Amino acid sequence: NKYIAMLTSRGNHKLRIDLEDWNGEKAYALFKSFKVGDQSTNYTLTISGYSGNAGDSMTYHNNMPFSTFDRKNDKTSVNCAAHSQLKGAWWYNACWRSSLNGKYSRSSQGGIKYNAWKGAKSLKMSSMMIKRT
C-alpha cells in the first residue's frame, strides 16, 4: 500500500477493476476517483464515481483504512482480514462487499470476492489498474 499511496498522492487518479469468473465470464468496474492515503491514515481508501457492468462493490469500502491479519481496522468485533471466508488484507468495512486480495481458491472459503457481480462466489481473476487523469 505504501507504493499505491505514493502513486496516488499527487494529482487525480481513476481505477479500473477487471474480473473473471471460473467459467470465463468477464466484467469490469470503473471509478472516476481513486486514492490511498499514507501510513498515518492506515492507507485509507478514497473512491467514488462508479460505472461499468460489474456493479459497485467498492464504494461500501470508501474511507476505510486497510486491514491485515495483524492489524485490524474494520468496524466489526472480528478481524475480517483473518475471517475464514475472506483470508486476505483489504479495506474492510463490516466486513465486505469486495475482497480482491483473498486466497486464490475455487472454494467459497477464502477467494477473490466481488459481491455486486457474483455474490460470495470466489472469482478466478481480478486486476486493479490505476491511471492518472
C-alpha positions in Angstrom: 0.0 0.0 0.0 2.9 2.3 0.6 3.6 2.4 -3.2 -0.1 2.8 -4.1 -0.3 5.7 -1.7 2.8 7.3 -3.3 1.4 6.8 -6.8 -2.0 8.4 -5.9 -0.7 11.2 -3.6 -0.2 13.7 -6.4 -2.9 14.5 -9.0 -6.1 12.7 -9.6 -6.4 9.1 -10.5 -9.0 6.7 -11.7 -9.3 2.9 -11.1 -10.4 0.1 -13.3 -11.1 -3.3 -11.9 -11.3 -6.3 -14.3 -12.9 -9.5 -13.1 -13.2 -13.0 -14.4 -15.1 -16.0 -13.0 -14.3 -19.7 -13.3 -16.5 -20.0 -16.5 -14.6 -17.3 -18.4 -17.3 -14.6 -17.9 -15.8 -11.2 -17.5 -16.9 -7.9 -16.0 -15.4 -4.5 -15.1 -15.8 -1.6 -12.7 -14.5 1.9 -13.3 -14.1 4.6 -10.6 -13.5 8.2 -11.6 -11.7 9.0 -8.4 -9.3 6.7 -6.5 -6.7 7.4 -3.8 -5.0 5.6 -1.0 -3.8 7.6 2.0 -0.4 7.3 3.6 0.7 5.3 6.6 -0.5 7.9 9.0 -4.1 7.1 7.8 -3.5 3.4 7.8 -3.7 3.6 4.0 -7.3 4.8 3.9 -9.2 4.2 0.7 -11.0 7.1 -1.1 -13.1 6.0 -4.0 -16.1 7.3 -6.0 -17.7 7.7 -9.4 -18.7 4.1 -10.3 -19.6 3.0 -13.9 -19.3 -0.4 -15.6 -21.1 -3.8 -15.8 -19.8 -5.5 -12.6 -21.8 -3.4 -10.1 -20.4 -1.2 -7.4 -18.8 -3.3 -4.6 -16.1 -0.7 -3.7 -18.0 2.4 -2.5 -19.0 0.4 0.6 -15.3 0.4 1.5 -14.8 4.2 0.9 -13.0 5.9 3.8 -11.9 2.6 5.3 -8.3 2.0 6.5 -6.5 -1.1 5.3 -6.8 -4.2 7.5 -4.4 -7.2 7.6 -4.2 -10.3 9.7 -2.1 -8.5 12.3 -3.7 -5.0 12.0 -7.5 -4.9 12.4 -9.0 -1.6 11.2 -12.5 -2.7 10.2 -15.8 -2.0 12.1 -16.6 -5.4 13.4 -15.7 -7.4 16.5 -13.9 -10.0 14.4 -10.9 -9.4 12.2 -12.3 -9.5 8.7 -8.8 -10.0 7.1 -8.4 -13.2 9.1 -12.0 -14.4 8.6 -12.3 -17.9 7.1 -14.4 -16.7 4.1 -12.1 -13.9 3.2 -8.5 -14.7 4.1 -6.9 -11.6 2.8 -6.0 -8.0 3.6 -8.4 -5.3 2.3 -10.2 -2.0 3.1 -12.8 -3.9 5.2 -15.8 -2.1 6.5 -18.2 -4.5 8.3 -16.8 -6.8 6.6 -17.0 -6.7 2.8 -18.7 -6.1 -0.5 -15.4 -6.8 -2.2 -12.2 -8.6 -1.2 -9.8 -8.8 -4.1 -6.8 -10.0 -2.1 -8.4 -13.2 -0.9 -6.7 -16.6 -1.1 -6.8 -17.9 -4.7 -9.4 -20.7 -4.5 -12.4 -22.0 -6.3 -14.0 -22.6 -2.8 -16.4 -20.1 -1.3 -14.0 -20.2 1.7 -11.4 -17.5 1.0 -11.0 -16.4 -2.5 -11.4 -13.3 -4.6 -14.8 -11.7 -4.0 -16.9 -9.0 -5.7 -20.4 -9.2 -4.2 -22.3 -7.0 -6.7 -21.3 -9.3 -9.6 -21.1 -12.8 -8.3 -22.1 -12.6 -4.6 -19.9 -14.8 -2.3 -18.6 -16.9 -5.2 -14.8 -16.9 -5.5 -13.5 -15.4 -8.7 -10.7 -16.7 -10.9 -9.1 -13.4 -11.5 -9.1 -9.7 -10.6 -6.9 -6.9 -11.8 -6.8 -3.3 -10.4 -5.3 -0.7 -12.7 -4.7 2.9 -11.8 -4.4 5.8 -14.3 -3.6 9.4 -13.7 -6.3 11.7 -15.0 
